[in-house]
Amino acid sequence: MNPITTYLPTGLPANIVNRPPEAPAAAPTPAAPIGPNPRLRLDPALGVVVMEFLDATGKLSRSAPTEAQLRAYRLAQITGG
């Protein structure tokens, strides 16, 4: 024997309308903000402002002046040339 289905004025069976809503799909977690990009820092030994560019994960990818240039500036400061 089949159960009796109740229909609402909308024409839909009552068990469809009264069904609890499905949980929404979990949204992907947003990446943590990495802060200002590029960021500026002062090299205190040289008195030079260094501009650092960060990648999507917040790690240093480039800088201006480069680390090699900063080493050359430090060497020139020590040797006087």
C-alpha positions as CSV (number, residue, x, y, z in Angstrom):
1,M,0.0,0.0,0.0
2,N,1.4,3.4,-1.0
3,P,1.4,6.3,1.6
4,I,-0.9,9.2,1.0
5,T,1.1,12.3,-0.2
6,T,-0.1,15.7,0.9
7,Y,0.1,18.4,-1.7
8,L,0.5,22.1,-0.9
9,P,-1.1,25.0,-2.8
10,T,2.1,25.3,-4.8
11,G,1.5,21.8,-6.3
12,L,4.6,20.4,-4.7
13,P,4.4,17.5,-2.3
14,A,4.7,18.6,1.3
15,N,7.7,16.4,2.1
16,I,9.8,18.3,-0.5
17,V,8.9,21.7,0.8
18,N,9.4,20.8,4.5
19,R,12.8,19.2,3.9
20,P,15.6,20.9,5.9
21,P,17.9,23.0,3.7
22,E,21.1,21.4,2.6
23,A,24.3,22.7,4.2
24,P,26.2,25.0,1.8
25,A,29.4,23.7,0.4
26,A,32.4,24.7,2.4
27,A,34.0,27.8,1.0
28,P,37.8,27.7,0.5
29,T,39.6,29.4,3.2
30,P,41.1,32.7,2.1
31,A,44.8,33.2,2.1
32,A,46.2,35.1,4.9
33,P,46.9,38.7,4.0
34,I,50.5,39.3,3.3
35,G,50.6,43.0,4.2
36,P,51.9,45.8,2.1
37,N,53.5,44.7,-1.2
38,P,56.0,46.0,-1.9
39,R,57.3,46.8,1.5
40,L,60.0,49.2,2.5
41,R,62.7,48.6,5.1
42,L,65.7,50.6,6.1
43,D,69.1,48.9,6.2
44,P,70.5,50.6,9.3
45,A,74.1,49.8,8.6
46,L,74.0,51.5,5.2
47,G,71.2,54.0,5.6
48,V,69.6,52.7,2.5
49,V,65.9,52.0,1.9
50,V,65.3,48.6,0.5
51,M,62.1,47.8,-1.5
52,E,61.1,44.2,-1.0
53,F,58.5,42.4,-3.3
54,L,56.7,39.4,-1.8
55,D,55.2,36.4,-3.6
56,A,51.6,35.1,-3.0
57,T,52.7,33.2,0.1
58,G,54.3,36.3,1.7
59,K,57.9,35.2,1.1
60,L,60.5,37.6,-0.3
61,S,60.9,37.1,-4.0
62,R,62.8,40.2,-5.1
63,S,64.4,43.3,-3.6
64,A,65.8,46.6,-4.9
65,P,68.7,47.0,-4.3
66,T,69.4,43.3,-4.5
67,E,71.2,41.4,-1.8
68,A,74.3,41.3,-4.0
69,Q,74.2,45.1,-4.4
70,L,73.8,45.6,-0.6
71,R,76.8,43.4,0.0
72,A,78.8,45.5,-2.5
73,Y,77.7,48.7,-0.7
74,R,78.8,47.2,2.7
75,L,82.1,46.2,1.2
76,A,82.6,49.7,-0.3
77,Q,81.7,51.2,3.1
78,I,84.3,49.1,4.9
79,T,87.1,49.5,2.4
80,G,86.4,53.1,1.6
81,G,86.0,52.6,-2.1
